[in-house]
Amino acid sequence: MNADSTNRIWIYDTTLRDGSQREGMSLSIEDKLRIAHRLDRLGVPFIEGGWPGANPKDVQFFWRLQEEPLQNAEAVAFCSTRRPGKTAAEDPMLQPILSAGTRWVTIFGKSWDLHVIEGLNTTLEENLEMIRDTIEFLRSQGRQVIYDAEHWFDGYKHNPTYALKTLETAIAAGAEWIVFCDTNGGTLPHEISQITRTVIQTLRQNTDIPINFGIHTHNDAETAVANALTAVLEGVRMVQGTINGYGERCGNANLCSLIPNLQLKLGYDCIDPSHLVKLTETSRYISEVANLAPDDHAAFVGLSAFAHKGGIHVSAVQRNPLTYEHLQPELIGNKRRIVVSDQAGMSNILAKAATFGIDLNKQDPKCRQILEKLKELENQGYQFEAAEASFELLMHEAVGDRQTFFEIKGFHVHCEQLEGMTNVLATVKVGVNGKNILEAAEGNGPVSALDAALRKALVNFYPALADFQLTDYKVRILDGGAGTSAKTRVLVESSNGHQRWTTVGVSTNIIEASYQAVVEGLEYGLILQTQGKEVVALS
Amino acid sequence: MNADSTNRIWIYDTTLRDGSQREGMSLSIEDKLRIAHRLDRLGVPFIEGGWPGANPKDVQFFWRLQEEPLQNAEAVAFCSTRRPGKTAAEDPMLQPILSAGTRWVTIFGKSWDLHVIEGLNTTLEENLEMIRDTIEFLRSQGRQVIYDAEHWFDGYKHNPTYALKTLETAIAAGAEWIVFCDTNGGTLPHEISQITRTVIQTLRQNTDIPINFGIHTHNDAETAVANALTAVLEGVRMVQGTINGYGERCGNANLCSLIPNLQLKLGYDCIDPSHLVKLTETSRYISEVANLAPDDHAAFVGLSAFAHKGGIHVSAVQRNPLTYEHLQPELIGNKRRIVVSDQAGMSNILAKAATFGIDLNKQDPKCRQILEKLKELENQGYQFEAAEASFELLMHEAVGDRQTFFEIKGFHVHCEQLEGMTNVLATVKVGVNGKNILEAAEGNGPVSALDAALRKALVNFYPALADFQLTDYKVRILDGGAGTSAKTRVLVESSNGHQRWTTVGVSTNIIEASYQAVVEGLEYGLILQTQGKEVVALS
């Protein structure tokens, strides 16, 4: 394959590896699996999952991925070149890479002589040998290799001859892609442009092997996106980055900006055009899973990216969006927001109703009622993007067909710590079939005690509850600046063993917010149960 | 003056005008004055203060500025060209501009035929007349004029001949600077480069008047900084932007990135080199005044911009910062941070001890004990990256000099919801000076009730507590897959009015985790109080 004869750009996502180096970001294996499958559905062709062996989590992630494989994307395992002084076949570091069971492996190696000598404490010659041996070994094991040239631009500036030798070695050893990495993130676009142009020309002159090039940039000079675009204009065909630009220090190149820039502005093919509309929801879903507040001012996918304030702007943009918008927000699944009187959303409500199997049309006054209710709740801090089950309940409420399984009468939580011992006891009162049921349970925290008491109270009436589980629980403090008086938003994911759904609760009292979400989770599960309905799984 | 024969770049700050268009940003007159004087001290030569006449606040701001004038910077009033159909002298809109009393005025006019016809509802010829008349009138009143060519790049792409005519008109009328504005923010660097080059050449060929050019970009394609740099490389000598990239939609070009890129990487003169070290504190001060959370991952000035995690990274960067840093953080008043995490090695611990003023050396067995303790706690779910106060307490504990202010004996929380009414009551028992104190308080959630009870119990012994506040509260569910039995990590930020510090608590019981963090927050505040110690402010 000679990638640069095509108009295609291979997007390579490293949210799960380089992205998760972001300070304060910590993903569980379940989180990683959810993100990987979401990226797969977006249509990203390469998904770097981690460095198996560097930590137990990444080993297990790749095993789990073998059980729940990606549909279209290639999962990629990441590793360094072998250590100095032993062969790749002998180096135990490379075994977990093979066990990861991916067709593709990314190997990073040193381009910068300073790092070879000061970082690896080895010779320049041995570094070349490490690159060659590692790639050849992986090729002999049937793997396809992407070679990440770490510190490429800094290395090339300091010692171009040696830096070029590392790439020639990787190419001769059988790497299919050579990726120029701006590891320290400080290179500016005009330097990226000059170096990329010269290097591609030189390498093409020196070898007959068809080579494909990639770019991996960081945002330390706030030019990561421009740096990647510049490299593409010089002939690079793989772009590495992360969703929302997550990554250590100032982050990696942001795929949420790169994909629309490349595809909608520069005319390259990155992902299936019909998937482009999923970009905004993918960005928000991943920030939710990572439990990081989304950046409202993010380009393309941010809540404010197409927000217009009152006056001339608004009427101009309504007559002709071109006047104040660089792009149609709908193309990437975002929407124009008129900050004064928001007319948008109606079509969203209708689309959602259709997904939920609720019969609703634009003329129906209920449609506007739902929109009003939605705005009121969002204003209070609710958010339904990741809590569709709660949104569906809200819609059923509005159209008047919400089923009632039980009535919440009240709860009581007692939580005590004395001399290092903690006791938590919850009592709930629920009404079922006209009867009031009181039940109590202990727990290792107030929410698990409440959840246990509630199930005890209801399981005799609804035996299906015995199979329900809480599979995820997330808490976000809204307006954290208000300290412990701030509002809390809780997301609870429930499962009945084969379906999963998420509900939301909001309150200044974290126990109350959790209880709301737990209660709606049970209610929604019972709807699924009685209707035999196929829920759209969250991931 | 012919600006482009020099190496100087004129920085033009528009935080107070375009920046404050950011959704959710609202500055009082006092805020605006504080920011203006701070920018003046940083050494920014032009400070755009607002559009006097568009709102009363901006009129008053310029009057106040006449009483408290800037030391070095030029304050600039902003306004559009006069309205169609009357002369500039007759247009009441221009009177407040003159009353603002600035030497410099920025006038924006239409470059794009579409906007002239659809937006202004006038003729292309009248638009030229509006540009000419407005600039000539202001010149006749002794003002120096900067001409902002609104929608320059889009206008030029649609109708280059007309767009050029607008600039030729502005130049002939006496504008000293012509500023290319990418108003919709969607132009990419290679287009900025081509258009800027062609236009500057054409205008220089067509006139003998020396002209100076500027650039004004927005971040809708996430390339605002690169776009401005590109224009500079094509000969532009004024760069307009905002501190922290504030601005409507996705923001304006970020001066906190542009200034170090231009001055430290490209060798231009922007501000006095001795002032460059004020950049980080200026960024954080302005986010404080604007009451917006600082972006920890911002390039150059972010808290994480020079943060290092891994052990190998840390020892390499300590030997030679060049290995993993694109720039010396001290140059812009930021600093390297060694992030404490279980990837940390001994070198991280020693580096941290030194920052805390704790005497520790590598041979000391306590050093290994701290590392072991750290790993054990991180394994339990603690995380000290963002909770340095808790880590400092842990270190004092290990070296045996942790002060005791009070002893936690126990607490009790009662939380009840009945018929929609919620009651929360907390009781605490603490030991101070050999006495047991019992206190109770209500709250709108369990944590605020506990916090209130604890302060009540302690404030008689430690009156300083009365000034402490909880300023931020964050909750993260670890291993959310365990549902409501999952562990909870709580981060609490406390303040005494002039310093801020963060503490951490972990438990399966969210109330217990919060209580731990609140208790350590009070303890650390008391240490600061008694030692008169200067804490490293978090932001």
Chai-1 contact restraints between the chains, C-beta under 6 A:
chainA,res_idxA,chainB,res_idxB,connection_type,confidence,min_distance_angstrom,max_distance_angstrom,comment,restraint_id
A,E23,B,S304,contact,1.0,0.0,6.0,A-B,restraint_1
A,E23,B,A307,contact,1.0,0.0,6.0,A-B,restraint_2
A,E23,B,E385,contact,1.0,0.0,6.0,A-B,restraint_3
A,S28,B,D479,contact,1.0,0.0,6.0,A-B,restraint_4
A,E30,B,G481,contact,1.0,0.0,6.0,A-B,restraint_5
A,G119,B,A316,contact,1.0,0.0,6.0,A-B,restraint_6
A,N184,B,H326,contact,1.0,0.0,6.0,A-B,restraint_7
A,G185,B,H326,contact,1.0,0.0,6.0,A-B,restraint_8
A,G186,B,H326,contact,1.0,0.0,6.0,A-B,restraint_9
A,G186,B,L327,contact,1.0,0.0,6.0,A-B,restraint_10
A,P189,B,P189,contact,1.0,0.0,6.0,A-B,restraint_11
A,P189,B,A226,contact,1.0,0.0,6.0,A-B,restraint_12
A,N219,B,A299,contact,1.0,0.0,6.0,A-B,restraint_13
A,D220,B,A299,contact,1.0,0.0,6.0,A-B,restraint_14
A,D220,B,H326,contact,1.0,0.0,6.0,A-B,restraint_15
A,A221,B,N261,contact,1.0,0.0,6.0,A-B,restraint_16
A,A221,B,A299,contact,1.0,0.0,6.0,A-B,restraint_17
A,E222,B,V225,contact,1.0,0.0,6.0,A-B,restraint_18
A,E222,B,S257,contact,1.0,0.0,6.0,A-B,restraint_19
A,E222,B,A299,contact,1.0,0.0,6.0,A-B,restraint_20
A,T223,B,V225,contact,1.0,0.0,6.0,A-B,restraint_21
A,T223,B,A226,contact,1.0,0.0,6.0,A-B,restraint_22
A,V225,B,E222,contact,1.0,0.0,6.0,A-B,restraint_23
A,V225,B,T223,contact,1.0,0.0,6.0,A-B,restraint_24
A,A226,B,P189,contact,1.0,0.0,6.0,A-B,restraint_25
A,A226,B,T223,contact,1.0,0.0,6.0,A-B,restraint_26
A,A226,B,A226,contact,1.0,0.0,6.0,A-B,restraint_27
A,R249,B,S304,contact,1.0,0.0,6.0,A-B,restraint_28
A,R249,B,A305,contact,1.0,0.0,6.0,A-B,restraint_29
A,C250,B,H297,contact,1.0,0.0,6.0,A-B,restraint_30
A,C250,B,A299,contact,1.0,0.0,6.0,A-B,restraint_31
A,C250,B,A305,contact,1.0,0.0,6.0,A-B,restraint_32
A,G251,B,H297,contact,1.0,0.0,6.0,A-B,restraint_33
A,S257,B,E222,contact,1.0,0.0,6.0,A-B,restraint_34
A,N261,B,A221,contact,1.0,0.0,6.0,A-B,restraint_35
A,H297,B,C250,contact,1.0,0.0,6.0,A-B,restraint_36
A,H297,B,G251,contact,1.0,0.0,6.0,A-B,restraint_37
A,A299,B,D220,contact,1.0,0.0,6.0,A-B,restraint_38
A,A299,B,A221,contact,1.0,0.0,6.0,A-B,restraint_39
A,A299,B,E222,contact,1.0,0.0,6.0,A-B,restraint_40
A,A299,B,C250,contact,1.0,0.0,6.0,A-B,restraint_41
A,S304,B,E23,contact,1.0,0.0,6.0,A-B,restraint_42
A,S304,B,R249,contact,1.0,0.0,6.0,A-B,restraint_43
A,A305,B,R249,contact,1.0,0.0,6.0,A-B,restraint_44
A,A305,B,C250,contact,1.0,0.0,6.0,A-B,restraint_45
A,A307,B,E23,contact,1.0,0.0,6.0,A-B,restraint_46
A,A316,B,G119,contact,1.0,0.0,6.0,A-B,restraint_47
A,H326,B,N184,contact,1.0,0.0,6.0,A-B,restraint_48
A,H326,B,G185,contact,1.0,0.0,6.0,A-B,restraint_49
A,H326,B,G186,contact,1.0,0.0,6.0,A-B,restraint_50
A,H326,B,D220,contact,1.0,0.0,6.0,A-B,restraint_51
A,L327,B,G186,contact,1.0,0.0,6.0,A-B,restraint_52
A,G410,B,Q417,contact,1.0,0.0,6.0,A-B,restraint_53
A,G410,B,L418,contact,1.0,0.0,6.0,A-B,restraint_54
A,F411,B,Q417,contact,1.0,0.0,6.0,A-B,restraint_55
A,H412,B,E416,contact,1.0,0.0,6.0,A-B,restraint_56
A,V413,B,C415,contact,1.0,0.0,6.0,A-B,restraint_57
A,C415,B,V413,contact,1.0,0.0,6.0,A-B,restraint_58
A,C415,B,I511,contact,1.0,0.0,6.0,A-B,restraint_59
A,E416,B,H412,contact,1.0,0.0,6.0,A-B,restraint_60
A,Q417,B,G410,contact,1.0,0.0,6.0,A-B,restraint_61
A,Q417,B,F411,contact,1.0,0.0,6.0,A-B,restraint_62
A,L418,B,G410,contact,1.0,0.0,6.0,A-B,restraint_63
A,N444,B,S485,contact,1.0,0.0,6.0,A-B,restraint_64
A,N444,B,T508,contact,1.0,0.0,6.0,A-B,restraint_65
A,G445,B,T508,contact,1.0,0.0,6.0,A-B,restraint_66
A,G445,B,N509,contact,1.0,0.0,6.0,A-B,restraint_67
A,G445,B,I510,contact,1.0,0.0,6.0,A-B,restraint_68
A,V447,B,T484,contact,1.0,0.0,6.0,A-B,restraint_69
A,S448,B,T484,contact,1.0,0.0,6.0,A-B,restraint_70
A,S448,B,S485,contact,1.0,0.0,6.0,A-B,restraint_71
A,D451,B,T484,contact,1.0,0.0,6.0,A-B,restraint_72
A,L470,B,G483,contact,1.0,0.0,6.0,A-B,restraint_73
A,L470,B,T484,contact,1.0,0.0,6.0,A-B,restraint_74
A,D472,B,G480,contact,1.0,0.0,6.0,A-B,restraint_75
A,D472,B,G481,contact,1.0,0.0,6.0,A-B,restraint_76
A,Y473,B,I477,contact,1.0,0.0,6.0,A-B,restraint_77
A,Y473,B,G480,contact,1.0,0.0,6.0,A-B,restraint_78
A,Y473,B,G483,contact,1.0,0.0,6.0,A-B,restraint_79
A,Y473,B,T484,contact,1.0,0.0,6.0,A-B,restraint_80
A,Y473,B,A486,contact,1.0,0.0,6.0,A-B,restraint_81
A,K474,B,I477,contact,1.0,0.0,6.0,A-B,restraint_82
A,K474,B,G480,contact,1.0,0.0,6.0,A-B,restraint_83
A,V475,B,V475,contact,1.0,0.0,6.0,A-B,restraint_84
A,V475,B,I477,contact,1.0,0.0,6.0,A-B,restraint_85
A,I477,B,Y473,contact,1.0,0.0,6.0,A-B,restraint_86
A,I477,B,K474,contact,1.0,0.0,6.0,A-B,restraint_87
A,I477,B,V475,contact,1.0,0.0,6.0,A-B,restraint_88
A,G480,B,D472,contact,1.0,0.0,6.0,A-B,restraint_89
A,G480,B,Y473,contact,1.0,0.0,6.0,A-B,restraint_90
A,G480,B,K474,contact,1.0,0.0,6.0,A-B,restraint_91
A,G483,B,L470,contact,1.0,0.0,6.0,A-B,restraint_92
A,G483,B,Y473,contact,1.0,0.0,6.0,A-B,restraint_93
A,T484,B,V447,contact,1.0,0.0,6.0,A-B,restraint_94
A,T484,B,S448,contact,1.0,0.0,6.0,A-B,restraint_95
A,T484,B,D451,contact,1.0,0.0,6.0,A-B,restraint_96
A,T484,B,L470,contact,1.0,0.0,6.0,A-B,restraint_97
A,T484,B,Y473,contact,1.0,0.0,6.0,A-B,restraint_98
A,S485,B,S448,contact,1.0,0.0,6.0,A-B,restraint_99
A,A486,B,Y473,contact,1.0,0.0,6.0,A-B,restraint_100
A,T508,B,N444,contact,1.0,0.0,6.0,A-B,restraint_101
A,T508,B,G445,contact,1.0,0.0,6.0,A-B,restraint_102
A,N509,B,G445,contact,1.0,0.0,6.0,A-B,restraint_103
A,I510,B,G445,contact,1.0,0.0,6.0,A-B,restraint_104
A,I511,B,C415,contact,1.0,0.0,6.0,A-B,restraint_105
